[in-house]
Each structure stands twice: as structure tokens, then as C-alpha cells.
Amino acid sequence: MAVAEQVREMLHTGTLTQVMQHEERLAHAAAHDPDGLEALRAAIAGDDQAVAIAAVHAVSHIDDERASDVLDAALRDARPFLREHSAWAFARRRPRTAAIPPLVDLVIAGGFGGMIAQRTLEAWGDDAPQAVVAHLSEALRTRSAAPVRRRLTETLGLIRDPRALPHLDRAAHDPSEEAAVRDAARDALDDARHRDPRDRDARERDPVATAGRGSAADTELTIAQLFLGADIDAGLRTVGSGNNGGIATLLVRLGDALIDDAPSCDGPVGGPIGGGRSDRSGAAPATVGRVLTLSRGADVAHTPAATAAAAQPSRHAYAPIHLPVAATSVEDTWSNFVAARRGIARALTEHGPVHAIHLRMADVGTFAAWDVANARGIPVIFTAAPDPHALIESLEHSGVLTRQNFGEHDARDRYWFRARLVRDLARRADHTVLMPRERLRADLQRLVGIEIDDAAQYTPVAEGIDVGVLDAAVDEARAVAQGADPEPLLAELAELLRGLPAHRQGLPLLITVGRLHRVKGMSSIVEAWADPELREHCNLLIVGGNLARPSADEAEQIARIDALVDPAERAAQGLLLVGHRPNETAARWVAAARFGIPGLAAPHGVYVCGSMKEEFGLAILEAMAAGVFVIAPLRGGPATYVESGRTGVLVDTSDVGQLRAAIATGLARAADEPDARAAASRALVSERFSIHTMARTLAGIYRAAHGRRRTAPLSTESDQHA
């Protein structure tokens, strides 16, 4: 189909996710139909912002200098989303000197656009190093703000040309430069030294530097896992603050379980689609001997305590990746890309050899780690879920997201980039793990555009929780309900409840645990509960968020909650907004919602999750393991394990009215045969969603991926698309 026909079809048919998938066909058509350039130019100028973005990327496939003219115009367009997508698309093309200044301007601005521009300038540095270095050094000469100078210095360090070195050396040793700028220059110089062929020859002989290239007969594997959106510690002390959500708990528990179980399963692994291949070499099957968990750690990376901890050998080690930009918003995180890539590379070397790396989330950490793994030939396991695809579908269904405003929303939430990263990684990882869903195959095809029929490539793996933590919480909560004195964690909850007016003491608890983020729907829960008729039947306990130093996302949710319930009236109304607590504390409080606390909370409380989308829902599973009746999102993973009407209620959480009705239903049903329901919930979680079950399945996948590891690094072509 010719380009013009493709564009017409995209303009008049399909959903936003279908338009995003159609981009591949449009790009293929553009590569074979240079006469379609005018149709693409018209689409870029049109008011369908989703098709305009697809057209920008399609233009980059046309082998004609006029295509660069179109991209150059888009790079200077008044619409920010077009400037960023043009900078991204330009990475596919030969260097264009006139486009370097606006790319440098994007680097100066920072954020996602700055990261994309850095990568394009890095690609152009091989063919036009003199021009790139000249423009970056000129910008350094005229800019004084330290964050800007750091980004420019970082970008200079990406240019593999001797002309960049004097500028880096000057910045590294200039006492008048801010520390962040000097650090960026030193890191860049260190990278340059390691790019020296003589050093590379030495590293080829160094078993630590050749991480991931060991013998398939190795009997102990080191597996790396990471999430740079959180400060992950073994004690889970920051869970619920900022971006420290369920994944932080998961990685700690999973890393421990991988080592504790030390599985050596010889058969297939995984779920109904199939699993990895068994080792037929005759060698002893490899087991997971060490786990390396990488997280943000910006505040602790260089402290004496962190240095001492890193020196201690551990089978589950934690390595902080120092990120220079404090992530007060998601947009800030993209400015950490270069530092993340360098930090991950150093950590894998220091803690190597690493035999496989497990990536999750479509974020800057995953993108940076993908680069590092490609360069080193380390097998990659990727957990794929239709995120942000399901969110896009939900927002389009509600009318919030349209073709006419998609680009403006994309400039804030990076939907196109994240969706492309998920699709490319799902297709090209050594093994792809899938989040269970009711219609797994259909949803992955419809939303993401990937086929998952290859059993050797795709395995559904349910996430797991440590059921023992919930069992201990249940035992204590039951004892307190029967008259025992509460231990400190439950005593803290009791003290909070004593702060409620007397007439509200003794009502059941409606409890939710999670991050204060609009996607998690905390303000929607408050809006549903704040209806006077519902509010008089229960108190609402929200566990999560950094109330003392809220991030931008947290502040937005707090403002919405305050608009619904006057902060001075929270206790009087029955709202307890208490901030984040360690995972063990949250488990105790959820269990207390089931049994109550004599004189302070009635039994038969309800757990509610108001997320706009929940790919799996670890906190929901924890509530079920504690025997609590749950209210959960209809869309996503919970539908695969919540038995609506018995163990919980599934609801369209985008509709506050439906959410309110579901909570009322839950409060009414929670007292129906509570012990039988709790036993059924606990049995289901123990049998299907234990962290140890998850660990055994993943260990088999890691072993198989290592056994059939790549013989050469993956092509980086998709990096220009992801």
C-alpha cells in the first residue's frame, strides 16, 4: 500500500494503540515510496497528532535529502512533541549540520527531549565529530547553569573523537566548576580510556569484564535485576514513598527467594504458553548463586555505610546507581540516562561476571541497561505488559485522550516511546516474561502488536508475594482481636485510631496501600468514600506517599485529596492519610482490617485498589493472603485471580460512582462466611502466587537464556526506535 493510502487509513480508522502499531507499516511503505513524502508532510502539519508523530518517524526511512528537510522543519516546529520526535527520528539519518544547534538546544532544556537529542548527537559523532564537538563546546562557553553544563559535558563525553578530550579534561580539573559537572567530565574521560583499543584487548582477557560470556556449563549464575525509580533496601523501609511501589518489595523478596530455593528443575518452565529449553549438554544444571539488585540510591551511593556494605560478600547484593538529577517528577528521570548507563556498566563490572539481566518497566533504567547488555552480550530477560497501552486505551475510552491532543499528552507521559520500548524489547529479548491476563494473547496482539505463540521466547509468569509475612501478620491481628496486647506495629495503628472522634471509633476500616500517584487512583478512592452515606459506615486508611517531602506526583494527589476533605477535618471525617510505612507494617495493618481492634476498629474491613490500571497487583494479593475482601480494577491482572462476588469485587475504577458502589458492596459482603472466604483466598495465593513459585520458574528461564546466550551483541538498530 502506498504511503498516501496508509495515511488516509490511519486518519480515518482505528484506535490510538492501533495507530501506534500501524507506524511500522507506514515506515515500511515510506522506505519503498519516496513519492509519499508530501503525504507525510501534510500529515505532520495536520491536527491528528498521533498520525503526525507516526509520519515523522516514517519520514526518517526515506532515502532522500528532502526527507531531512521535513525533519529539520519538524525539529523547529512550534509544537514541542514534534520537535522531540524529530530529534528521535533524526538518529536514523546521516548527520545534518544545520540540525545540530536545535539538538543542542534540546540537550540544554533537559528531560526526555534532552536524552533523545544526546543519543542522536552520539550517533552523529561518528561521522561528524568536529561539528558536534564545536557546537557543544560553544554552548558550554556561553552557558553558566550547572545542570545545563553537566548535560553538555555528558554529551561531549559521548563523542568518540579526540577533539572532545581537551574540553572534558578542562571541566574535570576546573575548581570553579560545580561538582556535578566535574563528575560528569571525569566519568566521560574514564569511558574514553576504556574505549582505547589497548585497554579493550586487556579487558578481553579479564574474566570480570567479559560478563555474560562464561561457559554454559557454569553451575552458579549471577542474575542482575534493577529498578532505578526506587531506593531499594533489604529492609523495605521506603516502600510507598515516591516511586517505591510494589516492584521494590518484589525485587527484594524475589532476590532472596532465588537464592534460598537454588532450584535445579530440569523440565520445562512457565505457564500455558510454554517455557525455556532444558539443558541437554549433560552438564550439571546451573542454579542462581548470586543476585545483584540495582536501584537509584542517589542519596546513599557514596556514604561510608554504603561503601562498607558493598565490601561485604553477599549472595543478594544491592548496588546503588548514583543519579545526579533528583527525580521530583518522571520527566526529571530522563536527564539521568547517561549517568544511569555508565553507573550500570560499572556495577556489572564490579559485581561480575553477570550471566543474565532481568529488566522490567518501560523507563530510563531499562533503556540504559538494554544499551549496556547489548554492548556486553549479556542475555536479557524482559517482563512485558501492555503498559502504557492499556492506560492509553482506558484514557481514550474515557475521552481524556484523543487524536487531537495525543501529542500534548505524549510530551508529558512519553506514551509513544514507552510503548515502542515495550514492543521492541518483548520481541528482541533473549526471553520475554508475560504478566498473566484474562485474554493474554489477544491483549498483547491488540494493544502491543506482538505475537506470543513461540513457547521458547515467551512465558507467562505470575508475580509472587512472601505468604509467610502475611501469615505472621494474620496471627498477630487475630490475637489482638481476641484480647492480646498489640506489638509495636499494631500499637501504632491503634494510636492512630484513637485520634478519631469517639463516634468514629469502632467503624470498620477501608484500607489501601500504595504510591500517591494519579495512576494509582488514591484521590479517586477518597472521592468515592467521601460520599456522606458511605463515609458514615467506615473509616478510610491510606498508607503511602512521602507527606513530609512529597514529589510532584504526590503533591498533585495530596492537593486533590485536600480539595475533597479539608486537611483540618481529616480525623473528624474519618480519613487517615498517614504516609508510607515499611512492608511489614503495612501487612500488619491490612490484617487488622480483617479482624479489627477492640474498641477502635470493627472487623470485616475491606481493601480497595483504585488504580486506573493494574498489570498485576501485589498489594491486592497481599490483602487476599491476609483474608481481606478486596475491591480491585476490572482491567489487567486482578481479573485472573479475584473471584468477583466471593473473594472481592472487580470494578471499572475509572468511574467513581461504580467504585463507590463496589466499596459499599464489599463492606456488606465482607462479613459473609469470612473464615471460609479467607481460607480460599489464602490457599489460592499460596498455591499460585508464592514468591518461591515465581523464583523457581524464573530460575529455569535464566538458566535456559544463559545456555543459549547470544554469540554476538544484539544490533542496536531498534535503539533508534525505542
C-alpha positions in Angstrom: 0.0 0.0 0.0 1.4 3.4 -1.0 2.1 6.0 1.7 -0.8 8.3 0.9 -3.2 5.4 1.2 -1.6 4.3 4.5 -2.0 7.8 5.9 -5.7 8.0 4.8 -6.4 4.7 6.5 -4.7 5.8 9.8 -6.6 9.1 9.8 -10.0 7.6 9.5 -9.8 4.2 11.2 -8.5 2.6 14.4 -7.8 3.4 18.0 -4.7 5.2 19.2 -2.9 2.0 20.0 -3.7 0.7 16.5 -2.3 3.9 15.0 0.9 3.3 17.1 1.1 -0.2 15.7 0.4 0.9 12.2 3.6 3.1 12.3 5.7 0.1 11.3 3.7 -0.5 8.1 3.8 3.2 7.4 7.6 3.3 7.8 8.0 0.2 5.5 5.8 1.9 2.9 7.8 5.1 3.1 11.1 3.2 2.6 9.7 2.0 -0.7 7.7 5.0 -1.8 9.8 8.2 -1.7 7.0 10.0 -3.6 4.9 9.6 -0.4 6.9 12.4 1.3 4.3 15.0 0.5 1.6 12.9 2.1 3.7 12.6 5.2 4.5 16.3 5.2 0.7 17.0 5.2 0.1 14.5 8.0 2.8 16.2 10.1 1.0 19.6 9.6 -2.4 18.1 10.3 -4.4 18.2 13.5 -4.3 14.4 14.1 -1.3 14.4 16.5 -1.0 10.7 16.7 -0.7 10.3 12.9 1.6 13.3 12.8 4.0 11.5 15.1 3.9 8.3 13.0 4.6 10.4 9.9 7.7 12.0 11.5 9.2 8.6 12.1 8.2 7.3 8.7 10.0 10.3 7.0 13.2 9.1 8.5 13.0 5.9 6.4 13.0 7.8 3.1 16.4 7.9 1.4 16.1 11.4 0.0 17.6 14.7 1.2 14.2 16.2 1.0 13.2 14.0 3.9 15.9 15.6 6.1 14.4 19.0 5.1 11.0 17.8 6.5 12.6 16.5 9.7 14.6 19.7 10.1 11.3 21.7 9.8 9.7 19.5 12.4 12.7 20.0 14.7 11.9 23.7 14.7 8.1 23.3 14.9 6.2 25.3 17.5 4.7 22.0 18.9 7.2 20.6 21.4 6.1 16.9 20.8 7.1 17.3 17.1 10.5 18.7 18.0 11.2 15.8 20.2 10.0 13.1 17.8 12.0 14.7 15.0 15.1 14.6 17.2 14.4 10.9 17.8 13.8 10.2 14.1 17.0 12.1 13.0 19.1 9.4 14.7 18.4 7.1 11.7 19.9 9.6 9.2 23.2 10.9 8.2 24.4 14.0 10.2 22.9 17.3 9.2 25.0 20.2 10.4 22.1 22.7 10.4 20.1 20.4 12.7 22.9 20.3 15.4 22.0 23.6 17.1 18.4 22.7 17.8 19.5 19.3 19.0 22.0 21.1 21.4 19.1 23.3 22.5 17.1 20.2 23.5 20.1 19.0 25.5 20.2 22.3 27.2 16.5 22.0 28.1 17.0 18.5 29.5 14.3 15.9 30.3 13.2 13.4 27.7 13.9 15.7 24.7 17.5 16.2 26.0 18.1 12.5 26.3 16.8 11.8 22.8 19.0 14.6 21.5 22.0 13.2 23.3 21.5 9.9 21.6 21.2 11.4 18.2 24.3 13.6 18.7 26.1 10.4 19.9 25.2 8.6 16.7 26.2 11.6 14.6 29.5 11.9 16.5 31.0 9.0 14.5 30.5 10.8 11.1 30.6 14.5 12.0 32.6 14.7 15.3 34.1 18.1 14.5 30.7 19.8 14.0 29.1 18.2 17.0 32.1 19.0 19.3 32.2 22.6 18.0 28.5 23.2 18.8 28.7 21.6 22.2 31.8 23.4 23.3 30.3 26.7 22.1 27.2 26.1 24.2 29.5 25.3 27.2 31.2 28.6 26.6 28.0 30.6 26.8 26.0 28.7 29.5 26.6 29.0 33.2 23.9 27.0 34.9 25.4 23.8 36.5 22.7 21.4 35.4 23.0 22.6 31.8 26.8 22.4 31.9 26.5 18.9 33.3 24.3 17.8 30.4 26.5 19.4 27.8 29.6 17.8 29.3 28.0 14.4 29.4 27.1 14.8 25.8 30.6 15.7 24.8 31.7 12.6 26.6 29.6 10.5 24.2 31.5 11.8 21.2 34.3 9.3 20.3 36.7 11.8 19.0 40.0 13.2 20.4 38.7 16.8 19.9 36.3 16.3 22.8 39.0 15.4 25.3 40.5 18.8 26.0 37.1 20.2 26.9 36.4 17.3 29.2 39.9 17.5 30.8 39.4 21.2 31.4 36.0 20.6 33.1 37.3 17.7 35.2 40.0 19.8 36.8 38.5 23.2 36.9 37.8 24.1 40.6 35.3 26.7 39.6 33.0 24.1 38.0 30.2 22.6 40.1 30.9 19.1 41.4 28.2 17.6 39.2 30.0 19.0 36.1 33.4 17.8 37.2 32.0 14.3 38.0 30.4 14.1 34.5 33.7 15.1 32.9 35.6 12.5 34.9 33.1 9.8 34.1 33.4 10.7 30.4 37.2 10.6 30.5 37.1 7.2 32.2 34.8 5.9 29.5 37.2 7.3 26.8 40.1 5.5 28.4 38.1 2.2 28.3 37.3 2.8 24.7 41.0 2.7 23.9 41.7 -0.4 21.8 44.7 -1.3 24.0 42.5 -1.3 27.1 39.9 -3.3 25.3 42.4 -6.0 24.4 43.3 -6.3 28.1 39.6 -6.4 29.1 39.0 -9.3 26.6 41.4 -11.3 28.8 39.8 -10.1 32.0 37.1 -12.6 33.2 35.3 -9.8 35.2 35.0 -7.6 32.1 33.7 -10.4 30.0 30.5 -10.7 32.0 27.9 -12.9 30.4 30.3 -14.8 28.2 31.1 -17.7 30.5 30.6 -21.3 29.8 27.1 -22.6 29.5 28.2 -25.3 31.9 28.7 -22.8 34.8 26.9 -24.3 37.8 26.2 -21.0 39.5 24.7 -18.0 37.8 24.7 -14.3 38.8 21.5 -12.6 37.9 21.1 -8.8 37.8 17.7 -7.1 38.3 17.1 -3.4 38.5 14.6 -0.6 39.0 16.2 2.8 39.1 12.9 4.5 40.1 13.3 3.4 43.7 15.8 3.3 46.6 15.6 -0.4 47.3 17.0 -1.7 50.6 16.7 -5.1 52.1 14.5 -3.8 54.9 12.0 -2.3 52.5 11.9 0.9 54.6 10.9 3.3 51.8 8.1 1.3 50.2 5.2 3.5 49.3 7.3 6.7 49.2 7.7 8.4 45.8 8.1 5.6 43.2 9.0 3.0 45.7 6.0 0.8 44.9 5.3 -2.9 44.8 8.2 -3.6 42.5 10.6 -2.6 45.3 9.1 -5.3 47.5 9.1 -7.8 44.7 12.8 -7.4 43.9 13.8 -7.8 47.5 11.7 -10.9 48.1 12.4 -12.4 44.7 16.2 -12.0 45.0 16.1 -13.7 48.4 13.9 -16.5 47.1 16.0 -17.1 44.0 19.0 -17.8 46.3 17.1 -19.6 49.1 15.4 -22.0 46.6 18.5 -22.6 44.5 16.3 -24.6 42.0 17.7 -27.1 39.6 14.5 -28.0 37.8 15.2 -29.9 34.6 11.8 -29.8 32.9 10.0 -27.0 31.1 9.3 -23.9 33.0 6.5 -21.4 32.9 2.8 -21.4 32.2 0.4 -22.4 29.5 2.4 -21.0 26.6 5.4 -23.0 27.5 8.9 -22.2 28.8 12.6 -22.5 28.4 14.5 -25.3 27.0 16.2 -27.8 29.3 20.0 -28.2 29.3 20.8 -31.1 27.1 24.6 -30.7 27.3 25.0 -33.3 30.1 26.5 -30.7 32.4 25.1 -30.1 35.8 22.2 -27.6 35.5 23.1 -24.1 36.6 21.5 -22.6 39.6 21.2 -19.0 40.8 24.1 -18.5 43.1 24.0 -14.7 43.4 21.5 -11.9 42.7 22.5 -8.3 42.2 19.7 -5.7 42.7 20.4 -2.3 41.2 18.4 0.7 42.3 18.6 4.5 42.4 20.5 5.1 45.7 21.3 8.7 44.8 21.5 9.7 48.5 23.5 6.7 49.7 25.8 5.7 46.9 28.9 7.2 48.3 28.3 7.1 52.0 30.7 5.2 54.3 27.9 2.8 55.3 27.2 2.0 51.6 30.9 1.5 50.9 31.2 -0.8 53.8 28.1 -2.8 52.8 29.4 -3.1 49.3 32.6 -4.6 50.6 30.8 -7.4 52.4 30.2 -10.5 50.2 26.5 -11.3 49.9 24.6 -13.7 47.8 21.9 -11.0 47.3 23.9 -7.8 46.9 22.5 -4.3 46.5 24.3 -1.8 44.3 23.2 1.9 44.2 23.4 3.7 40.9 24.3 7.3 41.6 21.9 9.6 39.6 22.8 13.3 39.6 19.3 14.6 39.0 16.8 14.3 41.8 13.7 12.8 40.4 11.0 15.3 41.6 8.9 14.2 38.5 9.0 11.4 36.0 10.3 13.9 33.4 13.4 14.5 35.5 14.4 10.9 35.3 15.2 11.0 31.6 18.0 13.5 32.3 19.8 10.7 34.2 20.1 8.4 31.1 23.9 8.8 30.5 24.7 8.6 34.2 22.5 5.5 34.5 24.1 3.8 31.6 27.6 4.5 33.0 26.6 3.5 36.5 25.0 0.2 35.4 28.1 -0.7 33.4 30.3 0.0 36.4 28.1 -2.0 38.7 28.0 -5.0 36.4 31.8 -4.9 36.1 32.4 -4.5 39.8 29.9 -7.3 40.8 30.5 -9.5 37.7 30.5 -11.7 36.0 26.8 -11.3 35.4 25.2 -14.1 33.4 21.8 -12.5 32.7 19.9 -9.4 33.5 16.1 -9.1 34.1 14.5 -5.9 33.0 11.1 -4.6 33.9 9.2 -1.3 33.2 9.5 0.9 30.2 11.7 3.6 31.9 15.1 5.2 31.7 16.7 2.4 33.8 15.5 -0.3 31.5 16.6 1.7 28.4 20.0 2.3 29.8 20.5 -1.3 30.9 19.4 -2.5 27.5 22.3 -0.5 26.0 24.8 -1.9 28.4 23.6 -5.5 27.9 23.8 -5.1 24.1 27.3 -3.8 24.3 28.4 -6.7 26.6 26.4 -9.6 25.1 24.6 -10.2 28.4 21.4 -12.2 27.9 18.3 -10.1 28.7 15.0 -11.3 30.2 12.3 -8.7 29.9 8.9 -8.6 31.7 6.4 -7.3 29.1 3.0 -5.9 29.9 0.6 -3.7 27.9 1.8 -0.6 29.7 1.2 2.2 28.7 -1.0 0.6 26.1 -3.8 -0.3 28.5 -3.7 3.1 30.0 -3.9 4.8 26.6 -6.9 2.6 25.8 -8.6 3.5 29.1 -7.9 7.2 28.7 -9.2 7.2 25.1 -12.3 5.3 26.2 -13.0 8.0 28.8 -12.5 10.8 26.3 -9.4 12.2 28.1 -7.1 11.2 25.3 -7.9 12.0 21.7 -6.1 12.1 18.4 -6.2 15.9 18.6 -4.4 16.1 22.0 -2.4 12.9 21.9 0.9 14.7 21.2 0.4 17.1 24.0 -0.2 14.2 26.5 2.7 12.3 24.9 5.0 15.2 25.7 4.2 14.7 29.4 3.8 10.9 29.7 6.0 9.6 26.8 3.4 7.1 25.7 5.0 6.6 22.2 8.5 6.0 23.5 7.4 3.7 26.3 5.1 1.7 24.0 7.9 1.3 21.4 10.4 0.2 24.1 8.0 -2.5 25.4 7.3 -3.8 21.9 10.9 -3.9 20.8 12.2 -5.5 24.0 9.4 -8.0 24.0 10.4 -9.1 20.5 14.2 -9.0 20.9 15.0 -10.0 24.5 16.5 -13.4 24.9 13.4 -14.4 26.8 10.2 -12.5 27.4 8.1 -12.9 30.6 4.5 -12.0 30.4 2.1 -10.7 33.1 -0.9 -13.1 33.3 -4.1 -11.6 31.9 -7.5 -13.0 31.1 -7.0 -12.5 27.4 -3.3 -12.6 27.3 -2.7 -13.4 23.6 -5.5 -11.2 22.3 -4.5 -8.2 24.5 -0.8 -8.4 23.6 -1.7 -8.6 19.9 -4.4 -5.9 20.1 -2.6 -3.4 22.3 1.1 -4.0 21.8 1.3 -5.7 18.4 3.3 -8.8 19.3 2.6 -12.4 18.7 3.3 -14.7 21.6 3.0 -18.2 20.2 6.7 -19.0 20.4 7.0 -21.1 23.6 10.8 -20.8 23.6 10.5 -17.0 23.6 7.5 -16.1 25.8 6.5 -17.4 29.2 3.6 -16.2 31.4 4.9 -15.8 35.0 2.7 -14.7 37.8 4.3 -12.3 40.3 4.6 -13.6 43.8 4.5 -12.5 47.4 6.0 -13.8 50.6 3.0 -15.5 52.1 4.9 -16.1 55.4 4.9 -12.3 56.1 1.1 -12.2 55.8 0.7 -15.4 57.9 2.6 -13.7 60.7 0.5 -10.6 60.3 -2.7 -12.6 60.5 -1.6 -14.4 63.6 -0.8 -11.2 65.4 -4.0 -9.4 64.3 -6.2 -12.4 65.3 -4.5 -12.5 68.8 -5.1 -8.7 69.3 -8.8 -9.1 68.2 -9.0 -11.8 70.9 -7.7 -9.5 73.6 -3.9 -9.7 73.4 -1.8 -6.5 73.7 -0.6 -5.3 70.3 3.0 -5.5 69.4 4.6 -2.1 68.3 3.5 -2.2 64.7 -0.2 -2.7 65.6 0.1 -0.5 68.6 1.0 2.4 66.1 -2.2 1.7 64.2 -4.2 1.6 67.5 -2.8 5.0 68.4 -3.8 6.5 65.0 -7.3 5.2 65.5 -7.5 6.7 69.0 -7.1 10.1 67.3 -10.5 9.7 65.6 -13.7 11.1 67.2 -15.4 8.8 69.6 -18.3 8.2 67.3 -16.0 7.0 64.5 -14.0 4.6 66.7 -15.4 1.1 66.2 -16.2 1.5 62.4 -14.6 -1.0 60.0 -11.5 0.1 58.1 -11.4 0.7 54.3 -7.7 0.4 53.7 -5.4 1.0 50.7 -1.7 0.7 50.4 0.4 2.2 47.6 2.1 5.2 46.0 0.3 8.6 45.9 0.2 8.8 42.1 -2.7 9.6 39.8 -2.4 6.2 38.1 -2.9 4.5 41.5 -6.2 6.5 41.9 -5.8 7.4 45.6 -7.8 10.6 45.1 -10.5 8.6 43.3 -10.8 6.4 46.4 -11.2 9.4 48.6 -13.8 10.9 46.2 -15.8 7.6 46.3 -15.5 7.3 50.1 -16.3 10.9 50.8 -20.0 10.5 49.9 -21.7 11.1 53.2 -23.7 7.8 53.1 -20.7 5.7 52.5 -18.4 7.7 54.8 -20.6 7.1 57.8 -20.1 3.3 57.5 -16.3 3.1 57.5 -13.0 5.0 58.1 -10.5 5.3 55.3 -6.8 4.5 55.9 -4.4 5.4 53.1 -0.9 4.0 53.6 1.6 5.5 51.2 3.4 8.6 50.0 6.1 10.9 51.4 4.0 13.5 53.2 7.0 15.4 54.6 8.7 15.8 51.2 6.2 15.0 48.5 7.3 14.6 44.9 5.4 16.5 42.2 3.1 13.4 41.6 2.5 13.0 45.4 1.8 16.7 45.8 -0.8 16.6 43.0 -2.6 13.7 44.7 -2.5 15.4 48.1 -3.9 18.6 46.6 -6.8 16.6 45.1 -7.5 14.8 48.4 -7.4 18.1 50.3 -9.9 19.6 47.9 -12.2 16.7 48.8 -11.6 16.6 52.6 -10.3 19.7 54.4 -6.9 18.7 55.9 -8.0 20.1 59.3 -11.1 17.9 59.2 -9.5 14.6 58.2 -9.8 12.9 61.6 -13.2 14.3 62.2 -14.4 12.9 58.8 -12.6 9.5 59.3 -9.7 9.9 56.9 -6.3 8.7 58.0 -3.7 9.8 55.5 -0.6 8.5 57.2 2.2 8.3 54.6 4.3 5.3 53.7 5.3 2.5 56.1 7.6 -0.5 55.7 6.1 -3.5 54.1 5.9 -5.5 57.3 4.0 -2.6 59.0 1.5 -2.4 56.0 1.0 -6.2 56.2 0.1 -5.9 59.9 -2.4 -3.1 59.3 -4.1 -4.9 56.4 -4.6 -8.0 58.6 -6.0 -5.7 61.3 -8.7 -4.5 58.8 -9.9 -8.1 58.7 -10.1 -8.8 62.4 -10.5 -5.3 63.8 -9.0 -3.8 67.0 -11.4 -4.0 70.0 -13.0 -0.6 70.7 -11.1 1.1 67.8 -12.0 -0.7 64.6 -14.7 -3.2 63.8 -13.9 -6.5 62.0 -14.7 -7.2 58.4 -12.9 -4.2 56.8 -12.2 -4.0 53.1 -9.1 -3.5 51.0 -9.5 -1.2 48.0 -7.3 -0.6 44.9 -8.4 2.4 42.8 -5.7 2.1 40.1 -6.6 3.2 36.6 -4.8 0.1 35.5 -3.1 -2.6 37.5 -0.9 -5.0 35.5 -0.8 -7.5 38.4 -1.4 -6.0 41.8 0.9 -7.3 44.5 -0.8 -5.3 47.2 -4.1 -6.8 46.3 -2.6 -10.3 46.6 -1.2 -9.5 50.0 -4.6 -8.4 51.2 -6.1 -11.6 49.9 -3.4 -13.6 51.6 -4.4 -11.9 54.8 -8.0 -12.9 54.1 -9.4 -9.4 53.5 -12.2 -8.8 51.0 -10.8 -6.8 48.1 -12.1 -4.2 45.6 -9.9 -4.4 42.5 -9.7 -3.0 39.0 -11.6 -4.8 36.3 -8.8 -4.3 33.8 -5.5 -6.1 34.0 -4.1 -8.8 36.2 -6.6 -8.9 39.1 -9.3 -10.4 36.9 -7.1 -13.6 36.7 -7.3 -14.2 40.5 -10.1 -12.2 42.1 -13.3 -14.2 42.2 -15.8 -11.4 41.9 -18.6 -11.7 44.4 -16.7 -14.1 46.7 -13.1 -13.0 47.3 -13.7 -9.5 46.1 -15.4 -7.2 43.6 -13.9 -6.2 40.2 -14.9 -2.7 39.1 -14.2 -0.1 36.5 -12.1 2.2 38.7 -12.3 5.0 36.1 -15.9 5.5 37.2 -16.1 6.9 40.7 -19.8 6.0 41.0 -19.0 2.4 40.2 -16.1 2.4 42.6 -18.3 3.8 45.4 -21.0 1.1 44.8 -18.3 -1.6 44.8 -16.9 -0.4 48.2 -20.5 -0.4 49.6 -21.0 -4.0 48.3 -17.6 -5.1 49.8 -18.5 -3.7 53.2 -21.8 -5.6 53.0 -20.3 -8.9 51.9 -17.1 -8.9 54.0 -18.9 -10.4 56.9 -20.4 -13.3 54.9 -18.6 -16.5 55.8 -15.4 -14.6 56.4 -13.3 -17.6 57.6 -14.2 -19.7 54.6 -13.5 -16.9 52.2 -10.2 -16.0 53.9 -9.1 -19.7 53.7 -9.9 -19.8 50.0 -8.1 -16.6 49.3 -5.0 -17.6 51.3 -4.9 -21.1 49.6 -5.1 -19.5 46.1 -2.3 -17.1 46.8 -0.1 -19.8 48.4 -0.6 -22.2 45.5 -0.4 -19.8 42.6 1.3 -16.6 43.7 4.0 -17.5 46.2 7.4 -15.7 45.7 9.0 -19.1 45.8 6.9 -20.4 42.9 7.9 -17.4 40.9 11.5 -17.8 41.8 11.6 -21.4 40.6 10.0 -20.6 37.3 12.3 -17.6 36.7 15.4 -19.6 37.6 14.6 -22.1 34.8 14.2 -19.2 32.4 17.5 -17.6 33.5 19.3 -21.0 33.1 17.9 -21.5 29.6 18.7 -18.0 28.4 22.3 -18.4 29.6 22.6 -21.7 27.9 21.5 -20.4 24.5 23.1 -17.0 25.0 23.9 -14.8 22.1 27.2 -15.3 20.3 27.4 -11.6 19.4 25.8 -8.4 20.8 22.4 -7.6 19.5 22.1 -5.0 16.8 21.3 -1.6 18.1 19.0 -0.7 15.2 15.9 -0.8 17.4 17.6 1.7 19.8 16.8 4.3 17.2 13.2 3.3 17.5 12.9 2.6 21.2 
